[in-house]
C-alpha cells in the first residue's frame, strides 16, 4: 500500500534535479526553453566568467548580481525561475576572456502555453505564414514524448513544443530570437504542451531507485482554505 503525503516544501539547492543544457566547446547553441522552469547552462571551467546580453541589443555585462542567477562550482550557470526578459546570449569565458561556450536562449512565456490533450481530440497549433518584416513560416518544434507518469495502470505522458520561425532557404530559429526587439503581437507566437494517455509495465528496480524528499506534512483544510504546493525537484522538462 502506498501512503500519499501532502508536502509543503522547504527551499534548498537540489542540483542533481536541475535540467542541464550543454553545448560543445567554443560553439554557439540556440535553444528554446520555457520560462519559470529552472535550468543549468554547462561550462567546464573552475573560474568561468558568464556574460549576458539581451535581445534588446544591449552591451554584454558580467552576470554576478542578478537575484535568480548563480555561478556553480565547476563553472556552470544556474537560472532559477528564468523569465522571458532573460532571453538572450549567455557567453562563458575563462579568466583570459577566451570563449569557452555560448548559448542563445529563448525563454518562451509559460503563461501563454497552448495546452491540448489528444484523448479529448484537442488540436495543437497549426503552421502559419506571418509577415514579420517578410513572409516567414511559424511552426511548433516538438520535443520527444516524455516518460509515462504512472506504471501498471493507465497514466499520461507529455511533450513540449516551442515556437519557431523559418525564412525561405534559412535554418529555423526560436521565435523570440528571430523577432528580437520588434514589438510583435500574434497568438501563434507561443509554446505548446500536449498530453496523451499511456500504459506501461512497472520495473520495480528502477522505481525503487528514484530519490525523494519529505519535508513537512499537513492535512489539507486544517490550516487554510487555500494552499499552493510546490515540489522543489519538479520540472516540466521531465
ZAKOLTOR-479868 format. One line per field, with one value per residue: residue number from 1; residue in three letters; y, z, x of N, C-alpha, C, CB in turn. Coordinates in Angstrom, 2 decimals. Glycine has a CB too. Layout:
BEGIN
num = (NUM ...) $
residuo = (ALA ...) $
n.north = (Y ...) $
n.up = (Z ...) $
n.east = (X ...) $
ca.north = (Y ...) $
ca.up = (Z ...) $
ca.east = (X ...) $
c.north = (Y ...) $
c.up = (Z ...) $
c.east = (X ...) $
cb.north = (Y ...) $
cb.up = (Z ...) $
cb.east = (X ...) $
! end
This chain:
BEGIN
num = (1 2 3 4 5 6 7 8 9 10 11 12 13 14 15 16 17 18 19 20 21 22 23 24 25 26 27 28 29 30 31 32 33 34 35 36 37 38 39 40 41 42 43 44 45 46 47 48 49 50 51 52 53 54 55 56 57 58 59 60 61 62 63 64 65 66 67 68 69 70 71 72 73 74 75 76 77 78 79 80 81 82 83 84 85 86 87 88 89 90 91 92 93 94 95 96 97 98 99 100 101 102 103 104 105 106 107 108 109 110 111 112 113 114 115 116 117 118 119 120 121 122 123 124 125 126 127 128 129 130 131 132 133 134 135 136 137 138 139 140 141 142 143 144 145 146 147 148 149 150 151 152 153 154 155 156 157 158 159 160 161 162 163 164 165 166 167 168 169 170 171 172 173 174 175 176 177 178 179 180 181 182 183 184 185 186 187 188 189 190 191 192 193 194 195 196 197 198 199 200 201 202 203 204 205 206 207 208 209 210 211 212 213 214 215 216 217 218 219 220 221 222 223 224 225 226 227 228 229 230 231 232 233 234 235 236 237 238) $
residuo = (UNK UNK UNK UNK UNK UNK UNK UNK UNK UNK UNK UNK UNK UNK UNK UNK UNK UNK UNK UNK UNK UNK UNK UNK UNK UNK UNK UNK UNK UNK UNK UNK UNK UNK UNK UNK UNK UNK UNK UNK UNK UNK UNK UNK UNK UNK UNK UNK UNK UNK UNK UNK UNK UNK UNK UNK UNK UNK UNK UNK UNK UNK UNK UNK UNK UNK UNK UNK UNK UNK UNK UNK UNK UNK UNK UNK UNK UNK UNK UNK UNK UNK UNK UNK UNK UNK UNK UNK UNK UNK UNK UNK UNK UNK UNK UNK UNK UNK UNK UNK UNK UNK UNK UNK UNK UNK UNK UNK UNK UNK UNK UNK UNK UNK UNK UNK UNK UNK UNK UNK UNK UNK UNK UNK UNK UNK UNK UNK UNK UNK UNK UNK UNK UNK UNK UNK UNK UNK UNK UNK UNK UNK UNK UNK UNK UNK UNK UNK UNK UNK UNK UNK UNK UNK UNK UNK UNK UNK UNK UNK UNK UNK UNK UNK UNK UNK UNK UNK UNK UNK UNK UNK UNK UNK UNK UNK UNK UNK UNK UNK UNK UNK UNK UNK UNK UNK UNK UNK UNK UNK UNK UNK UNK UNK UNK UNK UNK UNK UNK UNK UNK UNK UNK UNK UNK UNK UNK UNK UNK UNK UNK UNK UNK UNK UNK UNK UNK UNK UNK UNK UNK UNK UNK UNK UNK UNK UNK UNK UNK UNK UNK UNK UNK UNK UNK UNK UNK UNK) $
n.north = (-1.19 2.20 5.17 8.38 11.55 14.97 17.51 20.31 22.53 23.09 25.33 24.55 23.98 21.69 20.36 18.08 17.65 19.53 20.61 20.05 21.96 21.63 22.36 22.11 22.69 26.01 26.57 28.02 27.73 27.81 27.80 26.90 27.31 26.91 29.57 30.10 27.61 25.88 25.78 24.61 25.96 24.54 24.81 24.05 24.96 26.00 28.69 30.19 32.90 34.50 36.16 38.26 39.28 40.87 40.36 42.87 44.26 45.32 46.06 43.36 42.17 41.37 38.55 38.70 39.65 39.20 38.31 35.73 34.15 32.03 31.33 28.24 25.82 24.67 25.90 26.08 27.62 28.49 29.03 30.16 29.92 31.32 34.17 35.46 37.89 37.37 36.25 35.79 36.15 34.04 33.92 32.09 32.55 32.21 33.22 34.74 35.91 34.29 32.57 30.00 28.65 29.33 30.27 30.82 31.68 31.29 32.08 31.08 32.26 30.82 31.43 31.78 29.31 26.86 24.38 21.03 17.98 14.82 12.74 14.00 14.94 17.40 19.94 20.69 23.79 25.08 25.23 28.44 31.21 34.21 37.78 39.06 41.36 40.36 37.47 34.64 31.29 30.05 27.69 24.77 23.29 20.14 18.39 15.07 12.60 12.50 10.35 8.03 8.94 7.14 3.66 0.33 0.92 2.91 5.93 9.18 10.98 13.57 16.09 18.74 21.67 24.12 27.50 28.29 30.01 30.23 31.40 31.43 29.13 29.27 28.36 27.18 29.25 29.89 31.61 34.20 34.80 35.29 37.38 39.34 42.64 43.66 44.72 42.54 41.21 38.36 35.63 33.19 33.00 31.31 28.84 25.23 22.54 19.16 16.48 12.97 9.78 6.87 3.60 1.63 -1.09 -1.88 -1.45 -2.63 -2.38 -0.02 1.82 1.82 3.08 5.78 9.06 10.86 13.45 14.21 16.78 18.69 17.59 18.06 18.13 18.84 21.58 21.99 24.09 26.30 27.81 27.83 26.69 26.68 24.26 23.26 21.45 20.89 19.58 19.31 19.52 20.81 19.68 16.99) $
n.up = (0.00 -0.86 0.75 0.62 0.92 1.66 0.69 1.92 0.82 1.76 0.86 -0.78 -2.27 -4.93 -6.84 -8.32 -9.45 -11.36 -14.73 -17.20 -19.64 -22.41 -24.52 -27.24 -27.10 -27.57 -29.21 -30.58 -29.35 -30.16 -28.42 -27.47 -24.58 -21.71 -19.79 -16.21 -15.32 -13.81 -14.91 -15.83 -17.33 -18.99 -18.39 -18.48 -16.51 -13.84 -13.06 -14.44 -16.28 -16.73 -19.21 -20.25 -22.77 -23.76 -25.98 -26.70 -27.65 -26.03 -24.50 -23.62 -20.23 -17.08 -15.35 -12.23 -10.21 -10.31 -9.10 -9.52 -10.66 -10.54 -10.11 -10.39 -8.62 -10.51 -12.84 -14.28 -14.93 -13.06 -13.48 -11.87 -11.97 -14.54 -16.61 -19.41 -20.09 -19.76 -22.04 -24.42 -25.12 -23.64 -22.54 -21.90 -20.53 -20.02 -17.49 -18.98 -20.84 -23.00 -25.24 -24.14 -24.31 -25.70 -25.32 -26.91 -25.76 -25.82 -23.73 -23.66 -23.00 -20.34 -19.44 -21.65 -22.69 -24.89 -24.35 -25.01 -25.22 -26.51 -26.21 -25.88 -28.29 -28.90 -30.72 -31.68 -32.26 -35.57 -38.45 -39.64 -41.92 -41.52 -41.61 -40.81 -41.17 -43.57 -45.40 -43.45 -42.15 -39.42 -36.90 -34.75 -32.97 -31.91 -28.95 -28.01 -26.77 -23.27 -20.39 -19.29 -16.67 -14.80 -13.87 -14.73 -14.51 -16.20 -17.40 -18.03 -20.49 -21.59 -23.99 -24.99 -26.98 -29.01 -30.16 -33.41 -36.09 -39.61 -42.33 -45.94 -47.34 -45.18 -41.89 -39.24 -36.45 -32.91 -31.91 -30.50 -30.54 -33.17 -33.66 -31.88 -30.86 -31.96 -31.67 -31.59 -31.78 -31.75 -31.64 -32.41 -31.80 -29.58 -27.02 -26.71 -25.03 -25.07 -24.20 -23.72 -23.31 -21.71 -21.15 -19.39 -18.43 -15.06 -13.62 -11.06 -9.91 -11.05 -10.17 -7.38 -7.12 -7.41 -6.24 -3.35 -1.32 1.90 3.52 5.38 6.77 6.29 6.91 4.49 4.59 7.30 7.94 6.24 3.81 1.25 -0.51 -1.80 -3.33 -3.65 -5.43 -4.92 -6.63 -9.02 -12.56 -15.72 -17.79 -17.40) $
n.east = (0.85 0.57 1.32 0.04 1.39 0.85 2.93 4.60 6.85 10.30 12.90 15.83 19.10 18.98 20.78 21.19 18.80 18.43 17.85 20.13 21.70 23.70 26.54 28.83 32.39 33.42 31.29 28.23 25.08 21.82 18.70 15.42 13.44 11.26 9.91 10.11 10.98 13.58 16.99 20.32 23.12 25.77 29.25 32.56 34.78 36.76 37.02 35.16 33.71 30.67 28.82 26.14 23.85 20.93 18.06 17.45 19.55 21.53 24.77 27.03 27.08 28.63 27.53 26.89 25.34 22.59 19.42 18.30 20.22 23.02 26.43 27.91 29.99 32.70 31.98 29.53 26.28 23.49 20.05 17.30 13.87 13.66 12.86 10.89 12.09 14.76 15.67 18.20 21.75 24.06 27.26 30.13 33.29 36.87 39.31 41.02 39.46 38.89 36.78 34.64 32.14 28.89 25.49 22.43 19.50 16.03 13.64 10.61 7.33 5.74 3.22 1.68 1.24 0.02 -2.21 -3.03 -4.95 -4.64 -6.43 -8.83 -9.43 -8.36 -6.71 -3.36 -1.52 -1.56 0.65 1.60 1.73 3.31 3.72 6.58 8.24 8.72 7.68 7.30 7.50 5.75 5.99 5.58 8.13 8.53 9.47 10.66 8.27 7.79 8.46 5.92 3.69 2.84 2.89 1.84 -0.82 -3.35 -1.97 -0.51 1.37 3.61 4.56 6.72 6.45 7.97 7.85 8.82 10.48 10.84 12.62 12.47 14.74 16.44 17.78 15.65 14.62 14.24 11.30 11.40 14.06 14.32 12.47 13.35 13.96 11.68 8.30 5.98 2.79 1.08 -1.06 -0.11 2.52 3.73 4.53 3.87 2.14 1.50 -0.63 -1.12 -2.78 -1.31 0.11 2.14 4.35 5.45 8.70 10.20 12.83 13.88 11.97 12.33 14.74 14.37 14.93 13.66 12.16 10.96 9.33 7.61 4.53 1.07 -2.41 -4.70 -6.97 -7.06 -5.40 -5.76 -7.97 -7.00 -4.12 -0.82 1.04 4.35 6.72 10.03 11.78 10.57 9.97 9.05 10.35 10.72) $
ca.north = (0.00 3.44 6.26 9.68 12.67 16.31 18.08 21.75 22.47 23.98 25.64 24.37 23.57 20.28 20.50 16.85 17.66 20.57 20.20 20.54 22.30 21.60 22.76 21.74 23.70 27.17 26.62 28.82 26.83 28.42 26.85 27.38 26.72 27.54 30.40 29.58 26.27 26.01 25.09 24.87 26.04 23.89 25.34 23.28 25.75 26.35 30.13 30.70 34.17 34.48 37.44 38.18 40.41 40.54 40.53 44.28 44.83 45.98 45.53 42.26 42.52 40.23 38.04 38.46 40.30 39.02 37.54 34.33 33.54 31.63 30.62 27.00 25.28 23.95 26.82 26.16 28.73 28.07 30.03 29.75 30.60 32.31 34.89 35.81 39.04 36.88 35.73 36.46 35.43 33.71 33.62 31.64 32.83 31.95 34.43 35.50 36.34 33.38 31.94 28.57 28.19 30.36 29.80 31.82 31.05 31.92 31.63 31.36 32.58 29.70 31.93 31.72 27.93 26.28 23.03 20.16 16.56 14.04 11.93 14.84 15.41 18.80 20.07 21.64 24.92 24.76 26.08 29.65 32.14 35.55 38.83 39.60 42.05 39.46 36.27 33.56 30.19 29.85 26.31 24.23 22.24 19.26 17.51 13.70 12.34 12.17 9.07 7.94 9.36 6.03 2.35 -0.72 1.43 4.00 7.19 10.19 11.49 14.89 16.58 20.19 22.20 25.50 28.33 28.51 30.78 29.87 32.12 30.55 28.76 29.52 27.45 27.68 29.91 30.14 32.80 35.50 35.09 35.84 38.66 40.22 43.81 44.07 44.55 41.72 40.59 37.39 34.49 31.99 33.03 30.80 27.42 24.29 21.31 18.19 15.34 11.83 8.64 5.87 2.44 0.94 -2.00 -1.41 -2.05 -2.33 -1.93 1.39 2.63 1.94 3.92 7.18 9.81 11.67 14.18 14.55 17.98 18.76 17.04 18.70 17.71 19.98 22.02 22.32 25.31 27.43 27.43 27.69 26.43 26.43 23.20 23.33 20.35 21.53 18.86 19.15 20.27 20.49 19.00 15.57) $
ca.up = (0.00 -0.95 1.52 -0.04 1.82 1.09 1.07 1.81 0.64 2.17 -0.32 -0.66 -3.57 -5.33 -8.14 -9.08 -10.11 -12.38 -16.13 -17.69 -21.05 -22.75 -25.87 -27.48 -26.84 -28.45 -30.13 -30.26 -29.38 -29.93 -27.75 -26.91 -23.31 -21.09 -18.61 -14.95 -15.01 -13.55 -15.78 -15.65 -18.55 -18.68 -18.82 -17.71 -16.16 -12.42 -12.86 -15.59 -16.20 -17.58 -19.68 -20.82 -23.50 -24.07 -27.37 -26.93 -28.27 -25.06 -24.40 -22.66 -18.89 -16.26 -14.51 -10.86 -9.21 -10.62 -7.97 -9.82 -11.42 -9.61 -10.64 -9.66 -8.61 -11.75 -13.96 -14.89 -14.51 -12.68 -13.58 -11.10 -12.40 -15.56 -17.18 -20.84 -20.21 -19.73 -23.35 -24.97 -25.32 -22.45 -23.03 -20.86 -20.88 -18.95 -16.88 -20.02 -21.78 -24.13 -25.31 -23.84 -24.91 -25.62 -25.52 -27.23 -25.15 -25.92 -22.67 -24.14 -21.85 -19.92 -19.23 -22.93 -23.14 -25.52 -23.82 -25.66 -24.85 -27.70 -25.90 -25.94 -29.68 -28.98 -31.77 -31.47 -33.18 -36.95 -39.09 -40.23 -42.59 -40.98 -42.14 -39.75 -41.95 -44.70 -45.19 -42.77 -41.66 -37.97 -36.62 -33.45 -32.95 -30.80 -28.32 -27.88 -25.64 -22.00 -19.82 -18.71 -15.28 -13.93 -14.47 -14.32 -14.63 -17.18 -16.98 -19.07 -20.78 -22.22 -24.77 -25.12 -28.31 -28.96 -31.32 -34.29 -37.31 -40.67 -43.60 -47.07 -47.54 -43.96 -40.80 -38.28 -35.22 -31.91 -32.32 -29.96 -31.02 -34.51 -33.60 -31.10 -30.22 -32.62 -30.87 -32.39 -31.02 -32.54 -30.78 -32.87 -31.29 -28.20 -26.88 -26.54 -24.27 -25.49 -23.29 -24.23 -22.42 -21.89 -20.24 -19.47 -17.31 -13.99 -13.44 -9.63 -9.61 -11.42 -9.33 -6.03 -7.15 -7.59 -4.99 -2.92 -0.08 2.68 4.27 6.45 6.34 6.84 6.36 3.83 5.16 8.72 8.11 5.45 2.74 0.01 -0.28 -3.01 -3.06 -4.55 -5.37 -5.23 -7.66 -10.19 -13.76 -16.90 -18.74 -17.11) $
ca.east = (0.00 1.34 0.76 0.20 1.60 0.85 4.22 4.78 8.29 11.36 13.69 17.27 19.62 18.90 21.41 21.05 17.50 18.38 17.96 21.42 21.78 25.12 26.92 30.22 33.42 33.52 30.16 27.05 23.93 20.50 17.82 14.16 13.07 10.10 10.15 9.57 11.49 15.00 17.95 21.74 23.91 27.03 30.54 33.53 35.96 36.57 36.97 34.40 33.01 29.49 28.33 24.80 23.28 19.54 17.67 17.21 20.73 22.42 26.13 27.15 27.53 29.00 26.44 27.36 24.50 21.18 18.89 17.95 21.32 24.07 27.59 28.09 31.34 32.99 31.84 28.20 25.43 22.14 19.00 16.13 12.66 14.02 11.74 11.07 13.01 16.13 16.01 19.37 23.01 24.85 28.61 31.05 34.68 37.82 39.83 41.73 38.42 38.77 35.46 34.52 30.89 27.85 24.12 21.42 18.33 14.72 12.74 9.26 6.48 4.89 1.87 0.94 1.31 -1.18 -2.29 -4.02 -4.95 -5.02 -7.59 -10.03 -9.50 -7.94 -5.72 -2.27 -1.48 -1.19 1.65 1.05 2.63 3.14 4.58 7.43 9.24 8.85 6.88 8.01 6.67 5.79 5.59 5.96 9.15 8.17 10.43 10.11 7.37 8.42 8.02 4.59 3.77 2.46 3.16 0.93 -2.18 -3.36 -1.35 -0.40 2.69 3.51 5.69 6.78 6.68 8.42 7.57 9.97 10.27 11.77 12.60 12.81 16.14 17.23 17.53 14.65 15.09 13.20 10.54 11.79 15.41 14.13 11.77 14.22 13.36 10.44 7.09 5.07 1.71 0.34 -1.38 0.60 3.89 3.73 4.89 2.77 2.29 0.48 -0.76 -1.86 -2.82 -0.27 0.02 3.43 4.57 6.32 10.02 10.40 14.19 14.00 11.09 12.89 15.93 14.04 15.10 12.53 12.35 9.77 9.63 6.62 3.25 -0.10 -3.68 -5.33 -8.23 -6.90 -4.63 -6.24 -8.88 -6.25 -2.70 -0.04 2.00 5.50 7.68 11.32 12.55 9.73 10.34 8.23 11.22 10.84) $
c.north = (1.24 4.53 7.57 10.77 13.97 17.01 19.58 21.99 23.49 24.18 25.44 23.83 22.08 20.18 19.24 16.82 18.69 19.98 20.86 20.74 22.38 21.92 22.44 22.95 24.74 27.29 27.64 27.93 27.62 27.37 27.55 26.60 27.43 28.41 29.70 28.22 26.32 25.22 25.38 24.87 25.54 24.65 24.72 24.08 26.26 27.85 30.79 32.04 34.15 35.91 37.24 39.45 40.00 40.75 41.99 44.99 45.54 45.35 44.38 42.76 41.26 39.84 37.73 39.07 40.20 38.01 36.07 33.61 33.24 30.91 29.41 26.59 24.44 24.78 26.98 27.28 28.21 29.24 29.48 30.60 31.68 32.89 35.18 36.98 38.61 36.13 36.51 35.55 35.27 33.20 33.27 31.84 32.42 33.27 35.29 35.98 35.50 32.68 30.45 27.98 29.32 29.77 30.98 31.21 31.91 31.32 32.02 31.34 31.43 30.14 31.88 30.30 27.44 24.79 22.24 18.73 15.76 13.22 12.68 15.44 16.90 18.92 21.04 22.78 24.48 25.70 27.29 30.42 33.54 36.52 39.46 40.34 41.31 38.20 35.16 32.49 30.06 28.46 25.92 23.14 21.39 18.49 16.09 13.60 11.97 10.85 9.17 8.23 8.28 4.73 1.32 -0.35 2.54 5.29 8.18 10.53 12.80 15.14 18.09 20.56 23.68 26.21 28.59 29.27 30.33 30.74 31.13 30.37 29.01 28.48 28.04 28.30 29.98 31.52 34.12 35.81 35.66 37.24 39.72 41.44 44.28 43.80 43.84 41.08 39.66 36.14 33.21 31.90 32.61 29.32 26.55 23.16 20.38 16.98 14.22 10.71 7.65 4.75 1.64 0.00 -1.38 -2.16 -1.73 -1.82 -0.47 2.27 2.85 2.87 5.41 7.92 10.60 12.39 14.36 15.73 18.05 18.24 17.74 18.07 18.92 20.30 22.42 23.67 26.51 26.92 27.22 27.49 26.14 25.42 23.26 22.12 20.87 20.80 18.68 19.99 19.85 19.70 17.50 14.93) $
c.up = (0.00 -0.18 0.81 1.00 1.04 1.61 0.88 1.90 1.42 0.95 -0.03 -1.99 -3.78 -6.74 -8.97 -9.86 -11.22 -13.78 -16.70 -19.20 -21.41 -24.22 -26.04 -27.36 -27.96 -29.46 -29.66 -30.44 -29.13 -29.34 -27.27 -25.64 -22.79 -19.91 -17.37 -14.55 -14.95 -14.55 -15.31 -17.03 -18.24 -19.23 -17.91 -17.51 -14.74 -12.16 -14.04 -15.27 -17.20 -17.91 -20.37 -21.60 -23.97 -25.55 -27.70 -27.49 -27.33 -25.06 -23.38 -21.29 -18.08 -15.34 -13.12 -9.80 -9.52 -9.64 -8.29 -10.65 -10.46 -10.37 -9.78 -9.64 -9.88 -12.99 -14.56 -14.26 -14.25 -12.80 -12.91 -11.54 -13.46 -16.22 -18.66 -21.05 -20.18 -21.01 -23.90 -25.05 -24.00 -22.92 -21.85 -21.34 -19.72 -18.44 -17.83 -21.11 -23.05 -24.09 -25.00 -24.49 -24.80 -26.01 -25.88 -26.86 -25.34 -24.82 -23.05 -22.96 -21.51 -19.70 -20.50 -23.48 -23.70 -25.16 -24.53 -25.15 -26.05 -27.46 -25.92 -27.32 -29.80 -29.92 -31.38 -32.47 -34.56 -37.45 -39.72 -40.95 -42.09 -41.68 -40.97 -40.38 -43.24 -44.39 -44.59 -42.34 -40.15 -37.68 -35.22 -33.64 -31.70 -30.29 -28.26 -26.70 -24.40 -21.48 -19.30 -17.21 -14.29 -14.63 -13.93 -14.39 -15.68 -16.61 -18.12 -19.29 -21.55 -23.10 -24.92 -26.57 -28.21 -30.27 -32.10 -35.53 -38.35 -41.90 -44.72 -47.20 -46.32 -42.89 -39.86 -37.06 -34.23 -32.12 -31.82 -30.20 -32.43 -34.45 -32.92 -30.58 -30.86 -31.71 -31.72 -31.46 -31.94 -31.70 -31.22 -32.28 -29.82 -28.18 -26.66 -25.59 -24.67 -24.57 -24.01 -23.20 -22.72 -20.87 -20.42 -18.28 -16.27 -14.00 -12.01 -9.30 -9.92 -10.52 -7.94 -5.98 -7.26 -6.26 -4.65 -1.63 0.59 3.57 5.50 5.92 7.07 6.22 5.78 4.47 6.62 8.92 7.44 4.37 1.42 0.31 -1.61 -2.66 -4.11 -4.34 -5.81 -6.28 -8.93 -11.36 -14.90 -17.92 -18.50 -17.01) $
c.east = (0.89 0.63 1.05 0.31 1.45 2.10 4.22 6.27 9.08 12.25 15.17 17.78 19.49 19.45 21.28 19.75 17.41 18.50 19.21 21.36 23.27 25.33 28.40 31.14 33.47 32.37 29.12 25.84 22.65 19.56 16.56 13.86 11.83 10.52 9.60 10.06 13.02 15.84 19.37 22.40 25.31 28.23 31.59 34.81 35.79 36.48 36.24 33.76 31.87 29.05 26.98 24.48 21.90 19.26 17.39 18.44 21.68 23.80 26.18 27.61 27.75 27.86 26.98 26.46 23.01 20.60 18.65 19.00 22.46 25.18 27.87 29.56 31.58 32.74 30.46 27.37 24.02 21.18 17.75 14.94 12.97 12.78 11.97 12.03 14.47 16.50 17.20 20.56 23.74 26.21 29.51 32.48 35.58 38.38 40.64 40.79 38.35 37.42 35.55 33.27 29.88 26.51 23.24 20.08 17.10 13.84 11.32 8.28 5.54 3.45 1.03 0.86 -0.02 -1.21 -3.38 -3.86 -5.46 -6.27 -8.89 -10.21 -9.18 -6.74 -4.61 -2.35 -1.01 -0.10 0.95 2.14 2.31 4.07 5.33 8.60 9.55 8.07 7.74 7.00 6.86 5.24 6.04 7.00 8.92 9.37 9.84 9.15 8.18 7.87 6.59 4.68 3.34 2.82 2.17 -0.54 -2.17 -2.79 -1.36 1.08 2.53 4.73 5.57 7.03 7.01 8.13 8.85 9.53 11.29 11.54 12.90 14.32 17.03 16.90 16.47 15.31 13.94 12.59 11.12 13.26 15.36 13.52 12.63 13.48 12.08 9.23 6.03 4.05 0.93 0.16 -0.67 2.01 3.92 4.09 3.66 3.16 1.15 0.54 -1.49 -1.83 -1.71 -0.48 1.30 3.58 5.51 7.64 10.47 11.80 14.39 13.17 11.69 14.08 15.63 14.17 13.85 12.90 10.99 10.13 8.71 5.29 2.12 -1.34 -4.39 -6.68 -8.13 -6.23 -5.27 -7.18 -8.18 -4.78 -2.03 1.05 3.11 6.38 9.04 12.15 11.74 10.24 9.44 9.04 11.34 9.45) $
cb.north = (0.00 3.86 6.28 9.96 12.59 17.11 17.44 22.53 22.61 23.42 27.09 23.42 23.98 19.72 20.86 15.66 17.91 21.59 20.60 19.56 23.64 20.23 24.28 21.10 23.04 27.11 25.23 30.10 25.70 29.00 26.17 27.24 26.79 26.47 31.80 29.54 25.24 25.54 25.51 23.80 27.50 22.47 26.92 21.94 26.93 25.78 30.72 29.68 35.36 33.71 38.11 37.95 40.84 41.39 39.68 44.95 45.76 45.92 46.64 41.19 43.44 40.55 36.77 39.00 41.75 38.58 38.15 34.28 34.48 30.73 31.56 25.88 24.42 22.70 26.40 24.82 29.86 27.50 30.42 29.90 31.24 31.69 36.19 36.15 40.03 35.98 35.82 37.67 36.15 32.64 34.83 30.14 34.34 31.03 34.08 34.64 37.78 32.35 32.14 28.33 26.88 31.57 29.07 32.23 30.79 31.71 32.26 30.32 33.84 29.07 33.34 32.64 27.03 26.49 23.06 20.21 16.29 13.13 11.30 15.95 15.13 19.36 20.53 20.93 26.01 24.84 25.29 30.52 32.06 35.55 39.91 38.46 42.22 39.13 35.81 34.09 28.86 30.96 25.34 23.69 22.86 18.28 18.03 12.69 11.21 13.29 8.64 6.53 10.58 6.07 1.90 -1.13 1.96 4.24 6.96 11.47 10.45 16.00 15.88 20.77 21.97 25.57 29.66 27.16 32.32 28.39 33.29 31.12 29.52 30.95 27.17 26.54 31.32 30.01 32.69 35.55 33.82 34.91 38.50 40.66 44.92 43.33 45.93 40.64 41.66 37.06 34.26 31.98 34.43 31.03 27.24 23.72 21.57 17.76 15.74 11.35 7.95 6.50 1.56 1.95 -3.34 -1.56 -1.50 -3.54 -2.75 1.59 1.98 0.58 3.51 7.34 10.75 10.80 15.56 13.32 19.25 20.21 15.52 20.23 17.01 19.71 20.95 21.24 25.12 28.20 28.47 28.91 25.24 27.74 21.81 24.62 19.13 21.65 17.49 19.51 20.04 21.77 19.62 15.34) $
cb.up = (1.23 -2.42 2.95 -1.00 2.50 1.47 0.25 2.92 -0.77 3.39 -0.79 0.52 -3.70 -5.25 -7.99 -8.17 -9.09 -12.14 -16.95 -17.32 -21.38 -22.43 -26.13 -28.86 -26.69 -29.18 -30.27 -31.17 -28.34 -31.26 -26.57 -27.94 -22.30 -20.63 -18.78 -15.02 -16.07 -12.15 -17.26 -14.71 -19.12 -19.22 -18.75 -18.42 -17.16 -11.61 -12.72 -16.01 -16.47 -16.90 -20.65 -19.73 -24.71 -23.22 -27.68 -25.66 -29.32 -23.65 -23.99 -23.19 -18.19 -15.44 -15.14 -10.71 -9.10 -12.09 -7.51 -10.55 -12.58 -8.49 -10.71 -10.28 -7.34 -11.82 -15.00 -14.74 -15.59 -11.24 -15.07 -9.57 -11.20 -16.62 -16.41 -21.46 -19.09 -18.53 -24.32 -24.14 -26.34 -21.56 -23.82 -20.50 -21.21 -19.45 -15.69 -20.63 -22.15 -24.13 -26.69 -22.33 -24.20 -26.52 -24.25 -28.76 -23.66 -27.34 -21.28 -25.21 -22.14 -18.64 -18.70 -23.96 -21.99 -27.09 -22.32 -27.20 -23.57 -28.12 -24.58 -24.90 -30.26 -27.57 -33.07 -31.58 -32.63 -37.87 -40.15 -39.16 -44.14 -39.47 -42.92 -38.80 -41.15 -45.00 -46.51 -41.54 -42.38 -37.22 -37.67 -32.69 -32.96 -31.24 -26.91 -27.71 -25.99 -20.97 -18.68 -18.97 -15.07 -13.58 -14.19 -12.95 -13.24 -17.67 -16.49 -18.69 -21.59 -21.14 -26.17 -24.21 -29.21 -28.64 -30.90 -34.68 -37.04 -41.04 -43.60 -48.39 -48.72 -43.43 -40.03 -37.85 -35.53 -30.49 -31.84 -28.48 -30.98 -35.33 -32.85 -31.94 -30.22 -33.97 -30.34 -33.20 -30.39 -33.88 -30.76 -34.39 -31.46 -27.54 -25.72 -27.89 -22.72 -26.97 -21.98 -25.57 -22.52 -21.73 -20.53 -19.51 -17.81 -12.62 -14.51 -8.82 -10.38 -12.87 -9.22 -5.52 -8.29 -8.15 -5.09 -2.73 -0.34 3.53 3.38 7.00 6.60 6.60 7.42 2.34 5.01 9.41 7.57 4.82 2.58 -0.88 0.70 -3.58 -3.06 -4.33 -6.27 -4.00 -7.13 -9.86 -14.14 -17.54 -18.71 -15.80) $
cb.east = (-0.96 1.56 1.32 -0.97 2.98 -0.45 5.36 3.99 8.61 12.16 13.42 17.63 21.08 17.41 22.86 21.13 16.41 19.47 16.68 22.54 21.03 25.71 26.62 30.37 34.79 34.83 29.51 26.96 24.09 19.91 18.54 13.00 14.24 9.09 9.52 8.13 11.02 15.31 17.76 22.41 23.93 27.02 30.58 33.83 36.19 37.69 38.39 33.33 33.98 28.34 29.35 23.75 24.20 18.58 16.45 16.78 20.32 21.81 27.11 28.12 26.52 30.25 25.79 28.75 24.89 20.98 17.61 16.62 21.80 23.50 28.83 27.25 31.58 32.19 32.73 27.46 25.41 22.12 18.71 16.38 11.96 14.93 11.50 9.74 12.74 16.32 14.80 19.71 23.90 24.12 29.20 30.78 34.87 38.96 40.67 42.83 38.64 39.92 34.84 34.49 30.36 28.20 23.59 21.48 18.57 14.07 13.14 8.83 5.67 5.45 1.91 1.60 1.75 -1.17 -2.55 -3.86 -5.84 -3.88 -7.41 -9.95 -10.87 -7.58 -6.38 -0.91 -0.56 -2.43 2.46 0.38 2.50 3.39 3.75 7.95 10.50 10.34 6.25 8.80 7.01 4.97 6.18 4.73 10.61 7.08 10.81 11.26 6.37 8.21 8.96 3.96 2.93 0.93 4.61 1.25 -2.73 -4.78 0.08 -1.19 3.54 3.38 5.76 7.87 5.46 9.92 6.91 10.63 10.38 11.62 13.62 12.24 16.68 16.97 18.84 13.72 15.64 13.77 9.14 11.49 16.29 13.23 10.44 15.40 14.33 10.27 6.55 5.85 0.77 1.07 -2.86 0.68 4.51 2.36 5.87 2.35 2.31 0.69 -1.52 -1.27 -4.17 1.16 -1.26 4.60 5.15 5.64 11.06 10.12 15.20 13.59 9.71 13.28 16.80 12.62 16.29 11.26 13.03 9.25 9.48 6.48 3.19 -0.07 -4.56 -5.51 -9.25 -6.11 -3.26 -5.06 -9.94 -6.45 -2.50 0.58 1.31 6.30 7.23 12.12 13.00 8.29 11.82 7.68 12.58 11.63) $
! end
